């Protein structure tokens, strides 16, 4: 097959797993979709292909817009989308970052084995659920005033270290060491700060979760050893973001762009792609506010991890240090970052705003921004599956810089909307089936949440990861399987 027809959009096959929507009309570049034919059949069912085509109208789009194998319809910019926009002559788009700024994942390893945990699943899931705030609204691990929020916005995980919620190694194993430079708390609105002050250290709702997992497979022994992973080991995966603070920040700047840059907005096929021109005051302000929200999200996940260590200490009656509960890695997947990339065959480098919305940075071995602990093997990449399927640990692949601006997928990707999921699944039935058939213990604030996140709602994470591995943008290292899961 050399072409793939999706209603009124025809994709041309560039090579295996790489499909292109040719540049035409007002498109400023082609769009590319990285997927197998089986995944394309799912991707074509919503507006993903239309949305990735629309992103090519953004000023400064470089090379091509990219949709990852887990792509699905989002707000303006598809989830699973990557767009690199010229940082001098292009723009920055809050819609291409998303409302949950620095929604991301972190994995903490342990030296516990699955055998040591078996029989204590209910005790552990109950204790985690009781001690880690989740669900809509307020409630966090720490109560803070606005002054504390502002300090977190500018200092990131360094604030958590100073206040006893982190150890030095946690920072060294976090993207950007848990602090984005250029963050400015003054660019975050008072309303956003007020929403954030009661949510520091909380999962939130929706697809956010904390999951205790066991390592079932290690595909690359050398890289697995460098990451501290081995079969039958217990690990903890945390998935959440910047809560109400990030949502409010995105909303604030979308409204400002609508007022100040209507001319650019009128050039775009979708108003949800609203962007501020590079070099404008609003672009600079949004970038500073976004970086601050990124810091907030890293602290949020850090505090949840800190509380998780305390829960494990009580359940297993030993110190977290003796259980080797150390951070493997934390990586963002809703973010725009100024990065320097080669943009043509002449080897020219250019500074770009690399927007990754539902996409994960995947820098290869030797890249200077990979933490020293992993620089020889490549950046860890964490790909969650559904609560009934496996998750994966990958490493940044050798081809990622050439194909995807150093990016890969971020998860399985949704197949159906939350409304459709609730009409097709009953939360209690899903919980019972997971426990009886797979020995997976799930606890959530409501049955509706479980229904919305039922395994059948998601794409096949094995196929998403297989395509990433085949393309060499994210190489398989290990696979994990759920044991306990808590949700909001």
TAHU-V747284 format. One record per residue. N is the residue number from 0. RES is the residue in one small letter. SS is DSSP state (~ for helix, > for strand, _ for the rest). OMEGA is omega in degrees with one decimal (none if undefined). Layout:
n,res,ss,omega
N,RES,SS,OMEGA
N,RES,SS,OMEGA
//
This chain:
n,res,ss,omega
0,x,_,-179.9
1,x,_,173.8
2,x,>,177.8
3,x,>,-177.8
4,x,>,177.3
5,x,>,-175.8
6,x,_,-175.6
7,x,_,177.9
8,x,>,177.0
9,x,>,178.2
10,x,>,178.1
11,x,>,-177.6
12,x,>,177.6
13,x,>,172.3
14,x,>,-176.0
15,x,_,177.4
16,x,_,177.7
17,x,>,-177.7
18,x,>,-175.1
19,x,>,169.2
20,x,>,-171.5
21,x,_,177.3
22,x,_,176.8
23,x,_,179.1
24,x,_,-177.6
25,x,_,176.0
26,x,_,179.9
27,x,_,-179.7
28,x,_,172.5
29,x,>,170.9
30,x,>,179.1
31,x,>,176.3
32,x,>,179.6
33,x,>,-172.2
34,x,_,167.8
35,x,_,178.2
36,x,~,178.1
37,x,~,177.9
38,x,~,177.5
39,x,~,179.0
40,x,~,178.1
41,x,~,-177.9
42,x,~,-175.4
43,x,_,-173.5
44,x,_,177.0
45,x,_,-175.2
46,x,_,-176.9
47,x,~,-176.1
48,x,~,175.2
49,x,~,-178.2
50,x,~,-179.4
51,x,~,174.5
52,x,~,179.4
53,x,~,-177.1
54,x,~,-179.4
55,x,_,176.1
56,x,_,-179.5
57,x,_,178.8
58,x,_,176.6
59,x,_,178.9
60,x,>,-171.0
61,x,_,-179.3
62,x,_,178.6
63,x,>,169.5
64,x,>,-171.8
65,x,>,172.2
66,x,>,-178.1
67,x,>,-177.5
68,x,>,179.9
69,x,>,-173.1
70,x,>,172.3
71,x,>,-174.8
72,x,_,178.3
73,x,_,176.9
74,x,_,179.3
75,x,_,179.7
76,x,_,-175.4
77,x,_,170.3
78,x,>,-171.2
79,x,>,-177.9
80,x,>,173.5
81,x,>,176.6
82,x,>,179.4
83,x,>,-174.5
84,x,>,-177.0
85,x,>,-174.8
86,x,_,178.1
87,x,_,-174.9
88,x,_,-177.2
89,x,_,-177.0
90,x,>,173.0
91,x,>,-171.3
92,x,_,175.5
93,x,~,178.9
94,x,~,178.6
95,x,~,172.6
96,x,_,179.3
97,x,_,-178.5
98,x,_,-178.6
99,x,_,-177.5
100,x,_,-176.8
101,x,_,158.3
102,x,_,-175.6
103,x,>,-176.7
104,x,>,170.8
105,x,>,177.7
106,x,>,175.9
107,x,>,178.7
108,x,>,173.9
109,x,>,172.7
110,x,>,176.8
111,x,>,174.1
112,x,>,179.2
113,x,~,178.5
114,x,~,-179.0
115,x,~,-177.8
116,x,~,-175.9
117,x,_,-176.4
118,x,_,-179.3
119,x,_,-176.1
120,x,~,-177.2
121,x,~,177.4
122,x,~,-177.6
123,x,~,-177.5
124,x,~,177.1
125,x,~,-178.8
126,x,~,177.3
127,x,~,-178.3
128,x,~,-179.0
129,x,~,-171.3
130,x,~,-179.5
131,x,_,-176.9
132,x,_,178.6
133,x,_,179.2
134,x,_,179.5
135,x,_,172.1
136,x,_,-171.9
137,x,_,-179.4
138,x,_,179.4
139,x,_,179.2
140,x,_,177.7
141,x,_,171.8
142,x,_,-172.7
143,x,_,170.4
144,x,_,-178.4
145,x,~,178.6
146,x,~,178.3
147,x,~,177.7
148,x,~,-179.2
149,x,~,177.8
150,x,~,177.6
151,x,~,-179.2
152,x,~,-175.7
153,x,~,-174.7
154,x,~,-179.6
155,x,_,-171.8
156,x,~,173.8
157,x,~,175.2
158,x,~,-179.7
159,x,~,177.6
160,x,~,-178.8
161,x,~,-175.3
162,x,_,172.1
163,x,_,179.6
164,x,_,-177.3
165,x,_,169.7
166,x,_,-174.1
167,x,~,-177.6
168,x,~,178.0
169,x,~,179.9
170,x,~,-176.2
171,x,~,-178.4
172,x,_,179.0
173,x,>,174.9
174,x,~,-178.6
175,x,~,-177.0
176,x,~,173.4
177,x,~,178.4
178,x,_,174.2
179,x,_,174.1
180,x,_,178.7
181,x,_,176.4
182,x,_,-179.1
183,x,_,-178.7
184,x,~,-179.8
185,x,~,180.0
186,x,~,175.7
187,x,_,-173.8
188,x,_,176.7
189,x,~,179.7
190,x,~,178.4
191,x,~,179.2
192,x,~,178.9
193,x,~,177.6
194,x,~,-175.7
195,x,~,-168.7
196,x,_,178.5
197,x,_,-175.8
198,x,_,-176.4
199,x,_,-175.7
200,x,_,-179.5
201,x,_,-177.0
202,x,_,-170.8
203,x,_,-173.5
204,x,_,178.5
205,x,_,-176.8
206,x,_,179.4
207,x,_,-173.7
208,x,>,163.8
209,x,>,-175.8
210,x,>,170.3
211,x,>,-173.8
212,x,>,171.1
213,x,>,177.4
214,x,>,-178.3
215,x,>,-176.7
216,x,>,168.8
217,x,>,-174.4
218,x,_,-179.6
219,x,_,-174.0
220,x,~,-177.2
221,x,~,179.7
222,x,~,176.3
223,x,~,178.3
224,x,~,178.3
225,x,~,178.0
226,x,~,-179.5
227,x,_,-177.4
228,x,_,173.7
229,x,_,-175.6
230,x,_,178.2
231,x,_,179.4
232,x,>,174.7
233,x,>,174.8
234,x,>,178.8
235,x,>,179.3
236,x,>,-179.7
237,x,>,-178.6
238,x,>,175.2
239,x,>,-175.4
240,x,_,-171.0
241,x,_,173.7
242,x,~,-175.4
243,x,~,-179.9
244,x,~,179.6
245,x,~,179.2
246,x,~,-179.6
247,x,~,179.9
248,x,~,176.7
249,x,~,-178.2
250,x,~,179.9
251,x,~,-174.5
252,x,~,172.1
253,x,~,179.9
254,x,~,179.1
255,x,~,179.4
256,x,~,179.3
257,x,~,-179.0
258,x,~,-169.7
259,x,~,-174.4
260,x,_,-179.4
261,x,~,-179.7
262,x,~,177.3
263,x,~,-179.0
264,x,~,-178.7
265,x,~,179.0
266,x,~,-172.6
267,x,_,-178.6
268,x,_,-179.3
269,x,_,-177.5
270,x,~,-179.7
271,x,~,175.1
272,x,~,-176.3
273,x,_,-174.5
274,x,_,175.4
275,x,>,-179.2
276,x,>,176.6
277,x,_,-179.8
278,x,_,177.6
279,x,_,178.7
280,x,~,-177.7
281,x,~,175.9
282,x,~,179.5
283,x,~,-179.2
284,x,~,-179.9
285,x,~,-178.9
286,x,~,178.9
287,x,~,178.9
288,x,~,178.2
289,x,~,177.9
290,x,~,177.8
291,x,~,178.2
292,x,~,175.2
293,x,~,178.2
294,x,~,179.2
295,x,~,-179.1
296,x,~,178.3
297,x,~,176.8
298,x,~,178.2
299,x,~,-179.5
300,x,~,178.7
301,x,~,-179.3
302,x,~,175.8
303,x,~,178.3
304,x,~,178.1
305,x,~,178.4
306,x,~,177.7
307,x,~,176.2
308,x,~,-179.2
309,x,~,178.1
310,x,~,179.3
311,x,~,178.2
312,x,~,-178.7
313,x,~,-176.7
314,x,~,-175.5
315,x,~,173.6
316,x,_,173.2
317,x,_,-176.2
318,x,_,178.5
319,x,_,178.6
320,x,_,-179.7
321,x,_,175.7
322,x,_,176.3
323,x,_,-177.5
324,x,_,-177.2
325,x,>,179.2
326,x,>,172.1
327,x,>,177.9
328,x,>,173.5
329,x,>,-177.5
330,x,>,180.0
331,x,>,170.7
332,x,_,166.8
333,x,>,-166.3
334,x,>,167.4
335,x,>,-175.6
336,x,>,171.3
337,x,>,179.3
338,x,>,177.4
339,x,>,-178.2
340,x,>,170.8
341,x,>,-171.8
342,x,_,176.1
343,x,_,-175.6
344,x,_,179.5
345,x,_,178.5
346,x,_,179.6
347,x,_,177.0
348,x,>,-179.1
349,x,>,175.0
350,x,>,-174.7
351,x,>,163.8
352,x,>,179.8
353,x,>,178.4
354,x,>,173.9
355,x,>,-179.3
356,x,>,-172.3
357,x,_,176.5
358,x,>,-172.2
359,x,>,172.1
360,x,>,-175.5
361,x,_,-176.6
362,x,_,-176.1
363,x,_,177.4
364,x,_,177.5
365,x,_,-179.4
366,x,_,-174.7
367,x,_,-179.8
368,x,_,172.8
369,x,_,179.5
370,x,_,-176.7
371,x,~,-177.6
372,x,~,-174.6
373,x,~,-171.6
374,x,_,-179.3
375,x,_,-176.1
376,x,_,-179.4
377,x,_,-176.4
378,x,_,171.7
379,x,>,176.4
380,x,>,-175.1
381,x,>,-175.4
382,x,>,178.7
383,x,>,168.3
384,x,_,176.2
385,x,_,-178.0
386,x,_,174.5
387,x,_,-177.6
388,x,_,179.9
389,x,_,168.4
390,x,>,-176.4
391,x,>,164.9
392,x,>,176.6
393,x,>,167.7
394,x,>,178.7
395,x,>,-174.1
396,x,_,-176.8
397,x,_,-176.9
398,x,_,-171.9
399,x,~,-177.7
400,x,~,-178.9
401,x,~,-171.8
402,x,~,-165.7
403,x,~,-175.8
404,x,_,177.1
405,x,_,-174.6
406,x,>,168.6
407,x,>,-176.3
408,x,>,-178.6
409,x,_,-178.4
410,x,>,-179.6
411,x,_,-177.5
412,x,_,-176.2
413,x,>,173.0
414,x,_,-177.0
415,x,_,-179.4
416,x,_,178.3
417,x,~,178.9
418,x,~,178.8
419,x,~,-179.6
420,x,~,-178.7
421,x,~,178.0
422,x,~,-175.8
423,x,~,-176.3
424,x,_,173.4
425,x,_,-172.0
426,x,~,-179.1
427,x,~,178.4
428,x,~,179.7
429,x,~,178.8
430,x,~,-177.6
431,x,~,-178.8
432,x,~,178.9
433,x,~,-179.0
434,x,~,-174.5
435,x,~,-174.9
436,x,~,-172.1
437,x,~,-177.7
438,x,_,176.2
439,x,_,-176.2
440,x,>,-175.6
441,x,>,175.9
442,x,>,-176.2
443,x,>,-179.9
444,x,_,-178.6
445,x,_,175.3
446,x,~,179.3
447,x,~,178.4
448,x,~,179.8
449,x,~,179.1
450,x,~,-179.9
451,x,~,-175.0
452,x,_,179.1
453,x,_,-178.1
454,x,~,-177.9
455,x,~,179.9
456,x,~,-170.9
457,x,>,173.1
458,x,_,179.0
459,x,_,-176.8
460,x,~,178.0
461,x,~,-179.5
462,x,~,176.9
463,x,~,-178.2
464,x,~,178.9
465,x,~,179.7
466,x,~,177.1
467,x,~,-179.0
468,x,~,-179.1
469,x,~,179.8
470,x,~,-178.9
471,x,_,176.7
472,x,_,175.4
473,x,>,-173.1
474,x,>,-179.0
475,x,>,175.3
476,x,>,-176.6
477,x,>,176.4
478,x,>,179.0
479,x,>,-180.0
480,x,>,-174.9
481,x,>,170.9
482,x,>,177.7
483,x,>,-179.4
484,x,>,172.2
485,x,>,-177.6
486,x,>,174.8
487,x,_,none
//
